[in-house]
Amino acid sequence: MNTLLNEADSRAVQADYERKRLTLRRIDAELGGPPFRIQPDDPLALEVAAYYQANRRAVEAALDEERARLDRARRDLAAAEQVRMRLAAVLPHYREQEMADEKRVRDGFAGALMGSEKRRERIEKEQELITQGHLIESARAGIAQSEKKLAQIDSDARRALRAERNDTQAALDRLAQEVAKHAHRRRGWSRIWQRTPAERSSSKAPYC
């Protein structure tokens, strides 16, 4: 009975050891090491590979979402800069028109209404120019925030992987000792069962 229990325990320890070993390979692959390759008929490897794929998809989804925000902010910046350039180019014309109309009003060649109309147009364009400046600042802030967020997503993922690797390595080291102990016990039982019944009855069972 003890032999059967020890054998079952040994198989469980060995399976856990293999799982941790594969997990360490998976983490190293996620950290940029060798690609995580498996044998398709290995259930433990398939289990760890599924976790690997899920991790990569989660990180890539977060990165893709932030990249989309970054692209929108860059497009907004480009559009706002184009509008500002156009306004900056035409604003001197509105100012010249306003000055010319004011002179005509002073000289009596035009009514006050015409002068006020040109002033209103000039003020509107100046306000539009100011607004585009705010939009440009906002877009630049959005770009900086998205770039920072992209770096943060990668940094957080790598930090979590390094912490997981440390825990996995510690567990693997403990399991390696357990595997060695079970191997020693199996060798002890094997030596006993190779003896005659009389020799076995006078021998002590290996520690278990």
Secondary structure per residue as TSV (DSSP state, phi and psi in degrees):
chain	resnum	aa	ss	phi	psi
A	1	M	-	360.0	-45.5
A	2	N	H	-60.1	-37.6
A	3	T	H	-62.6	-43.9
A	4	L	H	-64.3	-42.1
A	5	L	H	-64.3	-42.8
A	6	N	H	-63.3	-38.2
A	7	E	H	-65.6	-42.0
A	8	A	H	-64.7	-43.1
A	9	D	H	-63.2	-40.8
A	10	S	H	-62.1	-42.6
A	11	R	H	-64.0	-39.1
A	12	A	H	-65.1	-43.7
A	13	V	H	-63.5	-43.5
A	14	Q	H	-62.5	-41.8
A	15	A	H	-63.8	-42.1
A	16	D	H	-64.9	-39.6
A	17	Y	H	-60.8	-46.4
A	18	E	H	-63.7	-38.7
A	19	R	H	-63.2	-44.3
A	20	K	H	-66.5	-37.9
A	21	R	H	-62.6	-43.2
A	22	L	H	-67.1	-38.1
A	23	T	H	-61.3	-39.6
A	24	L	H	-63.3	-41.5
A	25	R	H	-63.7	-40.2
A	26	R	H	-62.4	-44.0
A	27	I	H	-64.6	-43.9
A	28	D	H	-61.4	-37.8
A	29	A	H	-64.5	-41.3
A	30	E	H	-67.5	-28.3
A	31	L	T	-83.8	3.2
A	32	G	T	103.7	10.6
A	33	G	S	-80.4	-159.5
A	34	P	S	-58.8	145.7
A	35	P	-	-56.9	147.3
A	36	F	-	-84.1	102.2
A	37	R	-	-111.8	144.1
A	38	I	-	-136.6	166.7
A	39	Q	-	-87.9	129.0
A	40	P	T	-63.9	-16.2
A	41	D	T	-99.5	15.2
A	42	D	-	-103.4	105.6
A	43	P	H	-59.3	-41.7
A	44	L	H	-63.3	-43.4
A	45	A	H	-64.2	-39.3
A	46	L	H	-63.4	-38.5
A	47	E	H	-62.2	-47.1
A	48	V	H	-68.7	-36.7
A	49	A	H	-63.4	-37.8
A	50	A	H	-63.0	-40.2
A	51	Y	H	-65.3	-39.7
A	52	Y	H	-59.9	-48.1
A	53	Q	H	-63.9	-40.5
A	54	A	H	-63.3	-42.3
A	55	N	H	-61.2	-47.3
A	56	R	H	-63.8	-40.4
A	57	R	H	-64.1	-40.1
A	58	A	H	-64.4	-44.5
A	59	V	H	-66.9	-44.6
A	60	E	H	-64.0	-37.0
A	61	A	H	-63.2	-43.6
A	62	A	H	-64.8	-40.8
A	63	L	H	-66.8	-42.5
A	64	D	H	-62.3	-40.7
A	65	E	H	-62.8	-42.6
A	66	E	H	-73.0	-34.1
A	67	R	H	-63.5	-36.4
A	68	A	H	-63.6	-41.7
A	69	R	H	-63.3	-39.9
A	70	L	H	-64.2	-42.4
A	71	D	H	-62.8	-42.1
A	72	R	H	-62.6	-43.0
A	73	A	H	-64.1	-38.1
A	74	R	H	-67.6	-39.1
A	75	R	H	-65.9	-41.2
A	76	D	H	-61.8	-40.5
A	77	L	H	-63.8	-45.7
A	78	A	H	-61.5	-43.0
A	79	A	H	-65.2	-44.1
A	80	A	H	-65.3	-37.5
A	81	E	H	-67.6	-37.0
A	82	Q	H	-64.5	-45.1
A	83	V	H	-62.7	-42.6
A	84	R	H	-63.2	-41.3
A	85	M	H	-61.4	-41.3
A	86	R	H	-65.4	-42.1
A	87	L	H	-66.6	-41.9
A	88	A	H	-62.4	-31.2
A	89	A	H	-74.6	-35.7
A	90	V	H	-93.0	-18.4
A	91	L	H	-60.1	-40.6
A	92	P	H	-57.8	-34.9
A	93	H	H	-63.0	-43.3
A	94	Y	H	-64.2	-36.9
A	95	R	H	-68.6	-40.7
A	96	E	H	-64.3	-41.0
A	97	Q	H	-62.3	-41.2
A	98	E	H	-63.3	-44.2
A	99	M	H	-65.0	-39.5
A	100	A	H	-65.7	-42.6
A	101	D	H	-68.0	-36.3
A	102	E	H	-62.4	-38.7
A	103	K	H	-65.4	-42.0
A	104	R	H	-63.5	-36.9
A	105	V	H	-66.1	-43.3
A	106	R	H	-64.2	-36.1
A	107	D	H	-80.6	-5.2
A	108	G	T	85.1	11.7
A	109	F	S	-91.3	-5.5
A	110	A	S	-150.1	155.1
A	111	G	-	-80.6	163.9
A	112	A	H	-62.4	-29.1
A	113	L	H	-61.4	-38.8
A	114	M	H	-64.6	-40.9
A	115	G	H	-63.9	-40.8
A	116	S	H	-69.5	-32.0
A	117	E	H	-65.9	-42.9
A	118	K	H	-67.9	-35.3
A	119	R	H	-63.9	-41.9
A	120	R	H	-62.7	-43.1
A	121	E	H	-62.6	-42.2
A	122	R	H	-63.9	-42.1
A	123	I	H	-64.4	-40.9
A	124	E	H	-60.2	-44.7
A	125	K	H	-66.4	-38.3
A	126	E	H	-64.3	-40.4
A	127	Q	H	-65.8	-39.6
A	128	E	H	-62.2	-38.7
A	129	L	H	-64.4	-41.6
A	130	I	H	-63.6	-42.4
A	131	T	H	-61.1	-42.9
A	132	Q	H	-64.1	-33.8
A	133	G	H	-62.4	-41.5
A	134	H	H	-65.2	-40.8
A	135	L	H	-63.0	-38.4
A	136	I	H	-65.1	-43.3
A	137	E	H	-61.9	-42.0
A	138	S	H	-64.5	-42.3
A	139	A	H	-65.5	-40.5
A	140	R	H	-64.5	-39.7
A	141	A	H	-63.9	-40.2
A	142	G	H	-63.6	-39.0
A	143	I	H	-64.1	-46.4
A	144	A	H	-62.2	-40.4
A	145	Q	H	-65.6	-42.7
A	146	S	H	-67.0	-40.5
A	147	E	H	-63.2	-39.7
A	148	K	H	-66.0	-40.2
A	149	K	H	-65.9	-39.7
A	150	L	H	-60.3	-44.4
A	151	A	H	-65.4	-35.8
A	152	Q	H	-68.8	-39.9
A	153	I	H	-59.3	-47.0
A	154	D	H	-65.2	-42.7
A	155	S	H	-63.6	-43.9
A	156	D	H	-63.4	-42.2
A	157	A	H	-63.4	-42.3
A	158	R	H	-69.6	-37.0
A	159	R	H	-64.3	-42.5
A	160	A	H	-64.2	-39.4
A	161	L	H	-66.2	-40.2
A	162	R	H	-65.0	-39.6
A	163	A	H	-65.0	-42.6
A	164	E	H	-63.1	-37.1
A	165	R	H	-64.9	-42.3
A	166	N	H	-60.6	-44.9
A	167	D	H	-64.4	-41.4
A	168	T	H	-66.7	-41.2
A	169	Q	H	-63.1	-41.2
A	170	A	H	-63.2	-43.6
A	171	A	H	-64.7	-39.1
A	172	L	H	-64.3	-40.5
A	173	D	H	-62.5	-42.0
A	174	R	H	-64.8	-42.5
A	175	L	H	-66.8	-33.3
A	176	A	H	-61.0	-38.3
A	177	Q	H	-66.2	-40.1
A	178	E	H	-64.6	-41.8
A	179	V	H	-60.3	-42.9
A	180	A	H	-63.7	-39.9
A	181	K	H	-63.0	-44.4
A	182	H	H	-65.6	-37.6
A	183	A	H	-63.8	-39.9
A	184	H	H	-63.2	-42.0
A	185	R	H	-64.6	-40.6
A	186	R	H	-63.3	-39.8
A	187	R	H	-64.2	-37.5
A	188	G	H	-63.9	-46.3
A	189	W	H	-63.3	-38.4
A	190	S	H	-62.8	-41.6
A	191	R	H	-64.7	-38.0
A	192	I	H	-65.9	-45.7
A	193	W	H	-72.2	-12.4
A	194	Q	T	-81.5	-10.8
A	195	R	S	-85.2	169.7
A	196	T	-	-73.1	161.5
A	197	P	H	-54.9	-39.4
A	198	A	H	-65.0	-40.7
A	199	E	H	-67.2	-37.7
A	200	R	H	-65.7	-39.0
A	201	S	H	-67.5	-24.8
A	202	S	T	-95.8	-0.9
A	203	S	S	-102.8	151.6
A	204	K	-	-84.6	141.9
A	205	A	-	-70.1	149.4
A	206	P	-	-63.8	155.5
A	207	Y	-	-60.4	133.7
A	208	C	-	-146.5	360.0
